[in-house]
Amino acid sequence: MTVLAGIAGFRGYSGAELVGLLQRHPRVTPVLLEHRTDSEERPRPKGHVGPHRLPCTGEAVKEAGVAVVFLATPHEVAMELAPDMLAAGAKVVDLSAAFRLRTPDVYKRWYKEEHSQTSLLWEAAYGLPEFYRSRIAGATLVSNPGCYPTAANLAIRPLKEAGILDLNAGVVCDAKSGVSGAGRKASLKTSFCEVTENFSAYSILDHRHVPEVLQNSDLEEGQFSFTAQLIPIHRGILETIYFRAPGLGSASALVEIYEKRYAGEPFVRLYDAGKVPDVSAVNGTNFCDIGVKYDPANGRGVVVSAIDNLGKGAAGQAVQNMNLILGFPETEALL
């Protein structure tokens, strides 16, 4: 017997990825929730029969008995929809930034607008299972992390917890993403002629994902520098993170920190000391791959973290969170 899972925003890249994952989930039947009937439909073969559709309303969700609703929408739309879906008895996994931050003041600073559902900020569980699994499992509202913070926090937080970072030297994150991370909405910046044969940095020093890293890796703003860069590939994120950790004997000591922290984690893969991942290793998966290099002579360390921005950075992690809140095996439909 399967449960119904609704997807709002199914026409976007993350939403379409969700539909594909849920269609192969043995315990779930996906339902498309129409919240923008004026949106352009993708062409389908003649006779194509896709998932069932419902209006994106709390009333329709309640009447159909939808167990969980995914919000793959802009954050302002998610703020509007989440209360209705929760009131209808559905659990909610929100892929937008609407509920990732803990206070309305921090949200306003980084998103330049007031938060319209402040009561839900503390109610939402931050959906990074490697750190918050038990809270996610008991939540009714899960806020899926941003793609950049997922790769960054999985790489940085174990080092911060181990107490080895020289925070006076700071942590520098140089992050590269494929174009699908910008979403499907047309813009000049992500058009073919702007992206192809190009490589550009953006949102320098004021990227909206920065507070998620500070919040979840326990860093101060002055201790963390982040630069996002757009590269001409469809999907994938690679982050090269630079830090100082004086006193460690070797790169193997760094690897041991990660091995201890992620022992038994199904979606974190660690590389041997001195080896690092690339995006081709993770694309189409829900894995985060981590590799390190270390110079013991002066305490310089580098960690490389790679994810698929549509997988562990969005839809894959959302399904992982759904599995937790519905009591399914965490790896269902993801391995």
C-alpha positions as CSV (number, residue, x, y, z in Angstrom):
1,M,0.0,0.0,0.0
2,T,1.4,3.4,-0.9
3,V,0.8,7.0,0.4
4,L,0.1,10.0,-1.7
5,A,2.9,12.6,-2.0
6,G,2.0,16.0,-3.6
7,I,4.5,18.1,-5.5
8,A,3.9,21.8,-5.9
9,G,6.3,23.4,-8.4
10,F,6.7,20.2,-10.4
11,R,7.5,22.1,-13.6
12,G,10.8,23.4,-12.2
13,Y,14.1,21.6,-12.3
14,S,14.0,20.4,-8.6
15,G,10.3,19.6,-8.9
16,A,10.7,17.6,-12.0
17,E,13.6,15.7,-10.4
18,L,11.3,15.0,-7.4
19,V,8.6,13.5,-9.7
20,G,11.1,11.2,-11.2
21,L,12.4,10.0,-7.8
22,L,8.9,9.5,-6.4
23,Q,7.7,7.6,-9.5
24,R,10.2,4.9,-8.6
25,H,9.5,5.0,-4.8
26,P,7.8,1.7,-3.9
27,R,5.8,3.3,-1.0
28,V,4.7,6.5,-2.6
29,T,2.3,7.6,-5.4
30,P,3.2,11.1,-6.6
31,V,0.4,13.7,-7.2
32,L,1.0,16.9,-9.1
33,L,-0.4,20.0,-7.3
34,E,-1.4,22.7,-9.7
35,H,-0.6,26.1,-8.2
36,R,0.1,27.9,-11.5
37,T,-2.2,26.8,-14.2
38,D,-0.8,29.4,-16.6
39,S,2.7,27.8,-16.5
40,E,4.1,26.5,-19.7
41,E,3.8,22.7,-20.0
42,R,6.7,20.6,-21.3
43,P,5.8,18.7,-24.5
44,R,4.8,15.1,-23.9
45,P,4.5,12.2,-26.3
46,K,1.0,11.5,-27.7
47,G,-0.9,9.3,-25.3
48,H,1.4,10.1,-22.3
49,V,-0.2,9.5,-19.0
50,G,1.5,11.1,-16.1
51,P,0.8,11.4,-12.4
52,H,-2.7,12.4,-11.2
53,R,-3.2,16.1,-10.6
54,L,-5.0,18.0,-7.9
55,P,-5.6,21.7,-7.2
56,C,-2.9,23.1,-4.9
57,T,-5.2,23.8,-2.0
58,G,-5.5,22.5,1.6
59,E,-9.0,21.4,0.9
60,A,-8.0,19.2,-2.1
61,V,-5.0,17.8,-0.2
62,K,-7.1,16.9,2.8
63,E,-9.9,15.4,0.8
64,A,-7.5,13.2,-1.2
65,G,-5.6,12.1,1.9
66,V,-2.2,13.4,0.7
67,A,0.4,12.4,3.4
68,V,3.2,14.7,2.5
69,V,3.5,17.8,0.3
70,F,6.7,19.0,-1.3
71,L,7.0,22.7,-2.0
72,A,9.4,23.2,-4.9
73,T,8.3,26.8,-5.3
74,P,9.8,30.2,-4.7
75,H,10.1,31.0,-1.0
76,E,7.3,33.6,-1.1
77,V,4.9,31.0,-2.5
78,A,6.0,28.4,0.0
79,M,5.2,30.8,2.9
80,E,1.7,31.1,1.5
81,L,1.1,27.4,0.9
82,A,2.8,25.8,4.0
83,P,0.2,26.8,6.6
84,D,-2.7,25.5,4.5
85,M,-1.0,22.2,3.8
86,L,-0.1,21.7,7.5
87,A,-3.7,22.6,8.5
88,A,-4.9,20.0,6.0
89,G,-3.0,17.3,8.0
90,A,-0.1,16.9,5.5
91,K,3.5,16.9,6.5
92,V,5.5,19.5,4.4
93,V,9.0,19.3,3.0
94,D,9.9,22.8,1.7
95,L,12.6,23.0,-0.9
96,S,12.7,26.8,-0.8
97,A,14.5,29.1,1.6
98,A,11.3,30.1,3.4
99,F,12.0,28.3,6.7
100,R,15.7,27.7,6.8
101,L,16.7,30.5,9.1
102,R,15.8,30.8,12.7
103,T,14.8,34.4,13.1
104,P,12.8,37.0,11.1
105,D,15.6,39.5,11.5
106,V,18.2,37.3,9.9
107,Y,15.8,36.4,7.2
108,K,15.1,40.1,6.5
109,R,18.8,41.0,6.4
110,W,19.7,38.4,3.7
111,Y,16.4,38.2,1.7
112,K,15.6,41.9,1.9
113,E,11.9,41.3,2.8
114,E,9.7,40.6,5.8
115,H,8.9,37.0,6.7
116,S,5.1,36.4,6.6
117,Q,5.0,33.2,8.7
118,T,7.4,33.8,11.5
119,S,5.7,31.4,13.8
120,L,6.9,28.5,11.6
121,L,10.6,29.4,11.7
122,W,11.3,27.6,14.9
123,E,8.8,24.9,14.1
124,A,10.6,23.8,11.0
125,A,13.3,21.2,11.2
126,Y,16.4,21.9,9.2
127,G,16.5,19.0,6.7
128,L,20.2,17.9,6.8
129,P,19.8,14.4,8.1
130,E,23.4,13.8,8.9
131,F,23.1,16.5,11.7
132,Y,19.4,16.6,12.6
133,R,18.0,13.1,11.9
134,S,16.1,12.7,15.1
135,R,14.4,16.1,14.9
136,I,13.5,15.6,11.2
137,A,11.9,12.2,12.0
138,G,9.4,13.8,14.4
139,A,8.7,17.0,12.4
140,T,5.6,18.1,10.4
141,L,7.6,20.8,8.6
142,V,11.0,20.2,7.2
143,S,13.1,22.9,5.5
144,N,15.3,21.4,2.9
145,P,18.7,23.1,3.0
146,G,20.2,25.1,0.2
147,C,22.5,23.3,-2.3
148,Y,25.6,25.3,-1.5
149,P,25.1,25.0,2.3
150,T,24.6,21.2,2.1
151,A,28.0,20.7,0.5
152,A,29.6,23.4,2.8
153,N,28.2,22.3,6.1
154,L,28.9,18.6,5.5
155,A,32.6,19.6,4.9
156,I,33.0,22.3,7.6
157,R,31.0,21.2,10.6
158,P,33.1,18.1,11.5
159,L,36.2,20.3,11.5
160,K,34.5,22.9,13.7
161,E,33.2,20.2,16.1
162,A,36.7,18.7,16.3
163,G,38.1,22.1,17.4
164,I,41.0,22.0,15.0
165,L,40.2,25.2,13.0
166,D,42.2,28.4,13.4
167,L,39.2,30.6,13.2
168,N,41.4,33.8,13.2
169,A,42.6,32.7,9.8
170,G,39.1,32.2,8.6
171,V,37.4,29.6,6.4
172,V,37.2,30.3,2.6
173,C,34.7,28.5,0.5
174,D,35.1,28.7,-3.3
175,A,31.9,27.2,-4.7
176,K,31.0,26.3,-8.3
177,S,27.5,25.3,-9.5
178,G,25.9,24.1,-12.7
179,V,23.2,26.3,-14.3
180,S,20.2,24.3,-13.1
181,G,20.9,25.6,-9.6
182,A,19.5,29.0,-10.7
183,G,16.1,27.4,-11.5
184,R,14.1,27.2,-14.7
185,K,12.8,30.8,-14.9
186,A,14.3,32.5,-17.9
187,S,16.9,35.2,-17.2
188,L,19.7,36.9,-19.1
189,K,22.3,35.6,-16.7
190,T,21.5,32.0,-17.3
191,S,20.8,32.2,-21.0
192,F,22.9,30.0,-23.3
193,C,25.0,32.8,-24.8
194,E,25.8,34.2,-21.4
195,V,26.7,30.8,-19.8
196,T,28.5,28.8,-22.5
197,E,32.2,29.2,-22.7
198,N,32.0,31.4,-19.6
199,F,32.7,31.2,-15.9
200,S,31.4,34.0,-13.6
201,A,31.3,34.8,-9.9
202,Y,28.2,36.3,-8.4
203,S,26.7,37.5,-5.1
204,I,30.1,38.1,-3.7
205,L,30.1,38.6,0.1
206,D,26.3,38.7,0.2
207,H,25.0,35.3,-1.1
208,R,21.8,34.3,0.6
209,H,23.1,30.9,1.5
210,V,25.8,32.3,3.8
211,P,23.6,32.4,7.0
212,E,22.8,28.7,6.6
213,V,26.4,27.8,6.8
214,L,27.0,30.2,9.8
215,Q,23.9,28.8,11.6
216,N,24.7,25.1,11.1
217,S,28.5,25.1,11.3
218,D,28.6,27.5,14.3
219,L,30.7,30.2,12.6
220,E,30.7,33.9,12.9
221,E,30.2,36.0,9.7
222,G,33.8,37.4,10.0
223,Q,35.2,33.8,10.1
224,F,33.7,32.7,6.8
225,S,34.2,33.9,3.2
226,F,32.0,32.5,0.4
227,T,32.0,33.1,-3.3
228,A,29.5,31.4,-5.7
229,Q,30.4,30.8,-9.3
230,L,28.4,29.7,-12.3
231,I,30.0,27.2,-14.6
232,P,28.7,26.0,-18.0
233,I,27.4,22.6,-17.0
234,H,23.8,21.4,-16.4
235,R,24.1,20.1,-12.8
236,G,26.6,19.6,-10.0
237,I,28.3,21.5,-7.3
238,L,32.0,21.4,-6.3
239,E,33.2,23.4,-3.3
240,T,36.9,23.9,-2.5
241,I,37.2,25.0,1.1
242,Y,40.5,26.4,2.5
243,F,41.3,26.6,6.2
244,R,44.2,26.5,8.7
245,A,44.5,23.7,11.2
246,P,47.9,23.9,12.9
247,G,49.2,20.9,14.7
248,L,47.7,18.0,12.8
249,G,50.2,15.4,11.7
250,S,48.9,14.5,8.3
251,A,45.9,14.4,5.9
252,S,45.0,11.0,7.4
253,A,44.2,12.7,10.7
254,L,41.7,14.9,8.8
255,V,40.2,11.8,7.2
256,E,39.8,10.2,10.6
257,I,37.7,13.1,11.8
258,Y,35.3,12.7,8.9
259,E,35.3,8.9,9.3
260,K,34.3,9.2,12.9
261,R,31.6,11.8,12.3
262,Y,30.0,10.1,9.3
263,A,30.4,6.4,10.3
264,G,27.3,4.6,9.0
265,E,26.0,7.6,7.0
266,P,24.6,6.2,3.8
267,F,25.0,9.3,1.7
268,V,28.5,10.7,2.6
269,R,31.4,9.1,0.8
270,L,34.9,9.8,2.0
271,Y,38.1,9.6,-0.1
272,D,41.5,8.4,0.9
273,A,43.9,11.1,2.1
274,G,45.1,13.3,-0.8
275,K,42.3,12.2,-3.1
276,V,39.4,14.6,-4.0
277,P,36.1,14.1,-5.8
278,D,34.7,15.8,-8.9
279,V,31.1,16.5,-10.0
280,S,30.9,13.5,-12.4
281,A,31.2,11.2,-9.4
282,V,28.0,12.5,-7.8
283,N,25.7,13.7,-10.6
284,G,22.5,11.8,-10.6
285,T,23.0,10.7,-7.0
286,N,22.1,11.7,-3.5
287,F,25.7,11.4,-2.3
288,C,28.1,14.0,-0.9
289,D,31.7,13.1,-1.7
290,I,34.4,14.6,0.5
291,G,38.2,14.6,0.0
292,V,41.1,16.4,1.8
293,K,44.6,17.5,1.4
294,Y,46.9,18.9,4.1
295,D,50.3,20.5,4.4
296,P,51.6,19.7,8.0
297,A,54.5,22.2,7.5
298,N,52.3,25.2,7.9
299,G,48.9,23.8,8.8
300,R,47.1,24.6,5.5
301,G,44.2,22.3,4.8
302,V,41.8,22.0,1.8
303,V,38.6,20.0,1.7
304,V,36.7,19.4,-1.5
305,S,33.0,18.7,-1.3
306,A,30.9,17.6,-4.3
307,I,27.1,17.1,-4.6
308,D,24.5,17.0,-7.3
309,N,22.6,20.3,-6.8
310,L,19.4,18.6,-7.9
311,G,20.1,15.5,-5.8
312,K,21.6,15.9,-2.4
313,G,21.2,19.7,-3.0
314,A,17.5,19.5,-3.6
315,A,15.2,16.7,-4.6
316,G,17.2,13.7,-3.4
317,Q,17.6,15.2,0.0
318,A,13.9,16.1,0.1
319,V,13.1,12.4,-0.5
320,Q,15.6,11.4,2.2
321,N,13.7,13.8,4.5
322,M,10.3,12.4,3.5
323,N,11.5,8.9,4.2
324,L,12.5,9.9,7.7
325,I,9.2,11.8,8.5
326,L,7.1,9.0,7.2
327,G,9.1,6.2,8.8
328,F,10.3,4.6,5.6
329,P,13.9,3.3,5.1
330,E,16.0,6.4,4.7
331,T,17.6,5.2,1.5
332,E,14.4,4.2,-0.3
333,A,14.4,5.2,-4.0
334,L,17.8,6.9,-3.5
335,L,20.2,3.9,-3.9
